[in-house]
Amino acid sequence: QVQLVESGGGLVQPGGSLRLSCVASGSIFSTDVMGWYRQAPGKQRELVAHITNGDATYYADSVKARFTISRDSAKNTLYLQMNSLKPEDTAVYYCNVRRVIWDFWGQGIQVTVSA
């Protein structure tokens, strides 16, 4: 079992930056994939980025070159550096651990991009 707690969200102006953090309690296995998803009002939850234990990364086209995902395995912590934020990035962001066929989720954290 894995518990995930996100932090770092909030209100930011367009063009600004935020860094999300996700601390995992419980064991993270070498085969686990950690990632960030988001869900905007009235829309389905979508994958933003994920990272493997070997640091292979994937980004949604909408965030490429603006967002950077990273992990600190020693601290069991996942990060999402978000730069050049746009109003369309407004959503609840969720931390995720995918273990084979199982998904563990954080409670979600609000990110609002508005002038």
ROBALO-232591 format. One record per residue (C-alpha): residue number from 1; residue in one letter; x, y, z. Coordinates in steps of 0.001 Angstrom, whole numbers, plus 500000, padded with zeros to 6 digits. Last residue first. Layout:
! residues N
+-----+------+--------+--------+--------+
! pos ! code !   east !  north !     up !
+-----+------+--------+--------+--------+
! NUM !    A !      X !      Y !      Z !
...
+-----+------+--------+--------+--------+
This chain:
! residues 115
+-----+------+--------+--------+--------+
! pos ! code !   east !  north !     up !
+-----+------+--------+--------+--------+
! 115 !    A ! 495202 ! 537179 ! 486352 !
! 114 !    S ! 494475 ! 533498 ! 486560 !
! 113 !    V ! 496222 ! 530156 ! 486747 !
! 112 !    T ! 494657 ! 527970 ! 489423 !
! 111 !    V ! 496322 ! 524796 ! 490680 !
! 110 !    Q ! 494282 ! 522763 ! 493144 !
! 109 !    I ! 495739 ! 519703 ! 494854 !
! 108 !    G ! 494662 ! 516094 ! 494649 !
! 107 !    Q ! 493984 ! 513461 ! 497303 !
! 106 !    G ! 496883 ! 511318 ! 496170 !
! 105 !    W ! 496325 ! 508242 ! 494082 !
! 104 !    F ! 497522 ! 504637 ! 493969 !
! 103 !    D ! 496941 ! 502632 ! 490806 !
! 102 !    W ! 497186 ! 498859 ! 490472 !
! 101 !    I ! 497738 ! 496814 ! 487297 !
! 100 !    V ! 501549 ! 496707 ! 487393 !
!  99 !    R ! 502240 ! 499286 ! 490098 !
!  98 !    R ! 501200 ! 502753 ! 488938 !
!  97 !    V ! 501883 ! 505512 ! 491432 !
!  96 !    N ! 499901 ! 508705 ! 490964 !
!  95 !    C ! 499981 ! 512318 ! 492133 !
!  94 !    Y ! 496884 ! 514294 ! 491275 !
!  93 !    Y ! 496534 ! 517854 ! 490016 !
!  92 !    V ! 493209 ! 519647 ! 490271 !
!  91 !    A ! 492966 ! 521941 ! 487289 !
!  90 !    T ! 494023 ! 525257 ! 485786 !
!  89 !    D ! 496596 ! 524554 ! 483094 !
!  88 !    E ! 494240 ! 526211 ! 480595 !
!  87 !    P ! 494952 ! 529554 ! 482254 !
!  86 !    K ! 498584 ! 529195 ! 481174 !
!  85 !    L ! 501717 ! 528528 ! 483199 !
!  84 !    S ! 505066 ! 529461 ! 481732 !
!  83 !    N ! 506773 ! 527071 ! 484145 !
!  82 !    M ! 505567 ! 524004 ! 486054 !
!  81 !    Q ! 508090 ! 521963 ! 488006 !
!  80 !    L ! 506479 ! 518661 ! 488933 !
!  79 !    Y ! 508088 ! 516738 ! 491754 !
!  78 !    L ! 507953 ! 513213 ! 493158 !
!  77 !    T ! 509263 ! 512299 ! 496589 !
!  76 !    N ! 510308 ! 508976 ! 498085 !
!  75 !    K ! 513135 ! 510891 ! 499814 !
!  74 !    A ! 515952 ! 508650 ! 498588 !
!  73 !    S ! 514102 ! 508166 ! 495304 !
!  72 !    D ! 514095 ! 511867 ! 494515 !
!  71 !    R ! 511865 ! 512179 ! 491474 !
!  70 !    S ! 511564 ! 514512 ! 488530 !
!  69 !    I ! 508921 ! 515885 ! 486194 !
!  68 !    T ! 509525 ! 519033 ! 484178 !
!  67 !    F ! 506784 ! 521234 ! 482737 !
!  66 !    R ! 507061 ! 523937 ! 480069 !
!  65 !    A ! 508943 ! 522280 ! 477203 !
!  64 !    K ! 506136 ! 519742 ! 476778 !
!  63 !    V ! 502957 ! 520667 ! 478663 !
!  62 !    S ! 500235 ! 520359 ! 476006 !
!  61 !    D ! 502006 ! 517502 ! 474247 !
!  60 !    A ! 501618 ! 515308 ! 477329 !
!  59 !    Y ! 504973 ! 514434 ! 478777 !
!  58 !    Y ! 506793 ! 511112 ! 479194 !
!  57 !    T ! 509969 ! 510482 ! 481147 !
!  56 !    A ! 512610 ! 507785 ! 481511 !
!  55 !    D ! 514253 ! 508331 ! 484879 !
!  54 !    G ! 515256 ! 504684 ! 485400 !
!  53 !    N ! 512699 ! 504480 ! 488200 !
!  52 !    T ! 510145 ! 505553 ! 485642 !
!  51 !    I ! 508704 ! 509012 ! 485162 !
!  50 !    H ! 505268 ! 510294 ! 484270 !
!  49 !    A ! 503722 ! 513440 ! 482848 !
!  48 !    V ! 500375 ! 515198 ! 482453 !
!  47 !    L ! 498020 ! 512242 ! 482191 !
!  46 !    E ! 494399 ! 513290 ! 481908 !
!  45 !    R ! 491359 ! 513208 ! 484179 !
!  44 !    Q ! 488222 ! 513825 ! 482178 !
!  43 !    K ! 486793 ! 517286 ! 481754 !
!  42 !    G ! 483894 ! 519231 ! 483257 !
!  41 !    P ! 486138 ! 521139 ! 485642 !
!  40 !    A ! 489812 ! 520382 ! 484932 !
!  39 !    Q ! 491396 ! 517109 ! 485960 !
!  38 !    R ! 495113 ! 516591 ! 486215 !
!  37 !    Y ! 497516 ! 513681 ! 486285 !
!  36 !    W ! 501042 ! 513495 ! 487610 !
!  35 !    G ! 503243 ! 510431 ! 487520 !
!  34 !    M ! 505191 ! 507708 ! 489205 !
!  33 !    V ! 505933 ! 504402 ! 487491 !
!  32 !    D ! 506699 ! 501522 ! 489817 !
!  31 !    T ! 509190 ! 498868 ! 488650 !
!  30 !    S ! 511836 ! 499812 ! 491207 !
!  29 !    F ! 509278 ! 499507 ! 493970 !
!  28 !    I ! 508136 ! 502390 ! 496152 !
!  27 !    S ! 507564 ! 501193 ! 499680 !
!  26 !    G ! 505165 ! 502976 ! 501997 !
!  25 !    S ! 504794 ! 506704 ! 502314 !
!  24 !    A ! 505001 ! 508786 ! 499166 !
!  23 !    V ! 505604 ! 512516 ! 499220 !
!  22 !    C ! 504282 ! 514468 ! 496265 !
!  21 !    S ! 505622 ! 517904 ! 495410 !
!  20 !    L ! 504278 ! 520514 ! 493027 !
!  19 !    R ! 506436 ! 523384 ! 491868 !
!  18 !    L ! 504780 ! 526540 ! 490590 !
!  17 !    S ! 505686 ! 529073 ! 487930 !
!  16 !    G ! 504237 ! 532221 ! 486404 !
!  15 !    G ! 503387 ! 533087 ! 482813 !
!  14 !    P ! 499718 ! 533515 ! 483653 !
!  13 !    Q ! 499334 ! 534539 ! 487290 !
!  12 !    V ! 499481 ! 531990 ! 490082 !
!  11 !    L ! 496978 ! 530618 ! 492581 !
!  10 !    G ! 497831 ! 527539 ! 494607 !
!   9 !    G ! 499545 ! 524169 ! 494538 !
!   8 !    G ! 502706 ! 523224 ! 496374 !
!   7 !    S ! 501686 ! 520030 ! 498166 !
!   6 !    E ! 500638 ! 516477 ! 497336 !
!   5 !    V ! 500362 ! 513552 ! 499746 !
!   4 !    L ! 500550 ! 509948 ! 498535 !
!   3 !    Q ! 499914 ! 506794 ! 500540 !
!   2 !    V ! 501194 ! 503508 ! 499142 !
!   1 !    Q ! 500000 ! 500000 ! 500000 !
+-----+------+--------+--------+--------+
